[in-house]
Amino acid sequence: MGTDSEVQTPDGGHLWAERRGAGRPVVLLHGSGMDSRLWDAVAPELSRHHDVIRYDARGLGRSAPPERTFDDVEDLRAVLDHFGLDRAALVGLSMGGETALDFTLAHPERVTALALVGASVSGHDWPPSPETSACAEARRQGDATALADLELSVWAALGHTAPGGGLIETMVRENATRRITSEHHLPGAHHHVLPNADHYLPLRTPDQLTALLLAHLA
């Protein structure tokens, strides 16, 4: 089991975080409609080899809602500083990948390795589609239920009965407040496609993803 912590950010925010294991540090970052429970099926095995930290992004999961404009990159820096980590590997899915990538660009000296899992990228706009239009309308209407339904239908296409389905639906419905999607390509990066998975790889195919991460972080 890990140790829970409350991380205070420089702007007065509060983030829930967990630390477990020993070895080279790795920080796990989740996506926008999720929270750190995304890594429930990956963190235990990964922590047998690494010092693993995961946290709930601002306003999601057990972290406090934002009271003012905030920066996910600065929140990540606050997490590293809280645990006294000068450098760490970053593993990010979706919005978490975007945060990890932006942090790496801003603070390359603090990142030992970068693993992007179905990551988004800041500054990219998706082309118009019925799904993106529906998401935009749901955001305009403040309809969290509609946002959650769209998240599940588009990004969790394997459905409720696939591995992790129950937790995915719980996270999405509890955290249906922020939706940011984009894509990015890195020169020289290694690309892996896992079968029988959708956007929620850490819960759909945890063993395969963990093996890839352990090889990448070795």
C-alpha positions as CSV (number, residue, x, y, z in Angstrom):
1,M,0.0,0.0,0.0
2,G,1.1,3.6,-0.7
3,T,1.3,6.6,1.6
4,D,-1.2,9.4,1.0
5,S,-0.1,13.0,1.0
6,E,-1.6,16.4,0.5
7,V,0.5,18.6,-1.8
8,Q,0.1,22.3,-1.5
9,T,0.7,24.3,-4.6
10,P,2.3,27.8,-4.6
11,D,-1.0,29.4,-5.5
12,G,-2.8,27.8,-2.5
13,G,-4.2,24.7,-4.2
14,H,-4.3,21.3,-2.7
15,L,-3.6,18.0,-4.5
16,W,-4.1,14.5,-3.3
17,A,-1.0,12.3,-4.0
18,E,0.2,8.8,-3.2
19,R,3.7,7.4,-3.0
20,R,4.7,3.7,-3.0
21,G,7.7,1.5,-3.8
22,A,11.4,2.3,-4.0
23,G,13.9,2.8,-6.8
24,R,14.1,5.4,-9.5
25,P,11.1,7.8,-9.3
26,V,8.2,7.7,-11.7
27,V,5.2,10.0,-11.7
28,L,1.9,8.8,-13.2
29,L,-0.4,11.4,-14.7
30,H,-4.0,10.7,-15.6
31,G,-6.4,12.2,-18.3
32,S,-9.0,15.0,-18.1
33,G,-12.1,12.9,-17.4
34,M,-10.3,10.6,-14.9
35,D,-8.3,10.6,-11.7
36,S,-5.3,8.7,-10.3
37,R,-7.5,5.5,-10.0
38,L,-6.7,5.1,-13.7
39,W,-3.4,3.6,-12.5
40,D,-4.9,1.1,-10.0
41,A,-3.9,-1.9,-12.1
42,V,-0.4,-0.6,-13.0
43,A,0.9,1.1,-9.9
44,P,1.3,-2.0,-7.7
45,E,3.6,-3.9,-10.2
46,L,5.4,-0.7,-11.3
47,S,6.2,0.1,-7.6
48,R,8.0,-3.3,-7.2
49,H,10.7,-1.7,-9.4
50,H,10.3,2.0,-9.0
51,D,9.4,4.8,-6.5
52,V,5.9,5.5,-7.9
53,I,4.0,8.7,-7.3
54,R,0.5,9.3,-8.7
55,Y,-1.8,12.3,-7.9
56,D,-5.2,13.7,-8.8
57,A,-5.0,16.7,-11.0
58,R,-6.6,20.0,-9.8
59,G,-10.3,19.7,-9.4
60,L,-10.4,16.0,-10.1
61,G,-10.6,12.9,-7.8
62,R,-9.6,13.8,-4.3
63,S,-7.8,17.1,-5.1
64,A,-9.5,20.4,-4.2
65,P,-11.4,22.3,-6.9
66,P,-9.6,25.3,-8.3
67,E,-10.4,28.7,-6.8
68,R,-8.4,30.6,-9.5
69,T,-6.6,30.1,-12.8
70,F,-4.0,27.4,-12.4
71,D,-1.3,25.7,-14.5
72,D,-1.0,21.9,-14.6
73,V,2.7,22.1,-15.3
74,E,3.2,24.1,-12.2
75,D,1.1,21.6,-10.2
76,L,3.4,18.8,-11.4
77,R,6.4,20.8,-10.3
78,A,4.8,21.3,-6.9
79,V,4.4,17.5,-6.7
80,L,8.0,16.8,-7.5
81,D,9.1,19.5,-5.0
82,H,6.8,18.1,-2.3
83,F,8.5,14.7,-2.5
84,G,12.0,16.2,-2.8
85,L,12.6,14.9,-6.3
86,D,15.0,16.8,-8.5
87,R,14.4,14.5,-11.4
88,A,11.8,11.8,-12.3
89,A,10.4,9.8,-15.2
90,L,7.0,11.0,-16.3
91,V,4.2,8.7,-17.6
92,G,1.1,10.5,-18.9
93,L,-2.1,9.5,-20.5
94,S,-4.3,11.9,-22.5
95,M,-4.2,15.3,-20.6
96,G,-1.6,13.8,-18.3
97,G,0.6,13.2,-21.4
98,E,0.1,16.8,-22.4
99,T,1.2,18.0,-18.9
100,A,4.2,15.7,-18.9
101,L,5.3,16.9,-22.4
102,D,4.9,20.6,-21.5
103,F,6.8,20.1,-18.3
104,T,9.6,18.3,-20.2
105,L,9.9,21.2,-22.6
106,A,9.9,23.7,-19.8
107,H,12.2,21.7,-17.4
108,P,14.1,19.1,-19.4
109,E,16.7,18.9,-16.6
110,R,14.1,17.4,-14.3
111,V,12.9,14.6,-16.5
112,T,14.8,11.3,-16.8
113,A,12.3,9.6,-19.2
114,L,9.0,10.3,-20.8
115,A,6.3,7.9,-21.7
116,L,3.2,9.2,-23.5
117,V,0.1,6.9,-23.5
118,G,-2.6,8.1,-25.9
119,A,-1.4,11.6,-25.1
120,S,-2.8,15.0,-26.1
121,V,-0.7,18.0,-26.9
122,S,-1.3,21.7,-26.2
123,G,-1.9,24.0,-29.1
124,H,-3.6,21.4,-31.3
125,D,-7.2,21.7,-32.5
126,W,-9.2,18.7,-33.5
127,P,-11.0,18.9,-36.9
128,P,-14.8,19.4,-36.6
129,S,-16.8,16.2,-36.1
130,P,-20.2,15.3,-34.7
131,E,-18.5,14.1,-31.5
132,T,-16.4,17.3,-31.0
133,S,-19.5,19.5,-31.7
134,A,-21.5,17.5,-29.2
135,C,-18.8,17.9,-26.6
136,A,-18.6,21.6,-27.2
137,E,-22.4,22.0,-26.9
138,A,-22.4,19.9,-23.7
139,R,-19.7,22.2,-22.2
140,R,-21.6,25.3,-23.2
141,Q,-24.7,23.8,-21.5
142,G,-22.7,22.7,-18.5
143,D,-24.2,19.2,-19.0
144,A,-21.8,16.9,-17.1
145,T,-24.0,13.8,-17.8
146,A,-23.8,14.4,-21.6
147,L,-20.1,15.0,-21.4
148,A,-19.6,11.7,-19.5
149,D,-21.8,9.8,-22.0
150,L,-19.7,11.2,-24.9
151,E,-16.5,10.4,-23.1
152,L,-17.6,6.8,-22.5
153,S,-18.9,6.3,-26.0
154,V,-15.9,7.8,-27.8
155,W,-12.9,7.0,-25.6
156,A,-14.1,3.8,-23.8
157,A,-15.5,2.1,-26.8
158,L,-14.8,-1.4,-25.4
159,G,-17.7,-0.9,-23.1
160,H,-18.6,-1.5,-19.5
161,T,-18.0,-5.3,-19.5
162,A,-14.4,-5.0,-20.7
163,P,-11.5,-4.9,-18.1
164,G,-11.7,-1.9,-15.9
165,G,-15.1,-0.9,-17.2
166,G,-16.8,-0.3,-13.9
167,L,-14.0,1.9,-12.6
168,I,-13.7,3.8,-15.9
169,E,-17.4,4.7,-15.8
170,T,-17.2,5.7,-12.2
171,M,-14.2,8.0,-12.8
172,V,-15.7,9.6,-15.9
173,R,-19.0,10.3,-14.3
174,E,-17.4,11.7,-11.2
175,N,-14.9,13.8,-13.1
176,A,-17.0,15.0,-16.1
177,T,-15.9,18.6,-15.8
178,R,-12.8,19.1,-18.1
179,R,-12.4,17.8,-21.6
180,I,-9.1,18.4,-23.5
181,T,-8.1,16.2,-26.4
182,S,-5.3,16.5,-28.9
183,E,-2.4,14.5,-30.4
184,H,1.3,14.8,-30.9
185,H,4.2,13.1,-32.6
186,L,7.8,13.1,-31.4
187,P,10.8,12.5,-33.8
188,G,12.6,9.3,-32.9
189,A,9.8,8.1,-30.6
190,H,8.9,4.4,-30.3
191,H,5.3,3.6,-31.2
192,H,3.3,0.6,-29.8
193,V,-0.2,-0.4,-30.5
194,L,-1.8,-2.7,-28.0
195,P,-4.7,-4.9,-29.2
196,N,-8.0,-5.2,-27.4
197,A,-7.7,-1.8,-25.8
198,D,-9.2,1.7,-26.1
199,H,-8.1,5.0,-24.5
200,Y,-8.1,3.6,-21.0
201,L,-5.0,1.3,-21.5
202,P,-3.9,1.2,-17.8
203,L,-7.2,-0.5,-16.9
204,R,-7.9,-2.4,-20.2
205,T,-4.4,-4.0,-20.7
206,P,-2.4,-3.3,-17.5
207,D,0.0,-6.2,-17.8
208,Q,1.1,-5.3,-21.4
209,L,1.3,-1.6,-20.6
210,T,3.3,-2.2,-17.4
211,A,5.7,-4.4,-19.4
212,L,6.2,-1.7,-22.0
213,L,6.8,1.0,-19.3
214,L,9.3,-1.2,-17.3
215,A,11.2,-1.8,-20.6
216,H,11.1,1.9,-21.5
217,L,12.2,3.0,-18.0
218,A,14.9,0.5,-17.5
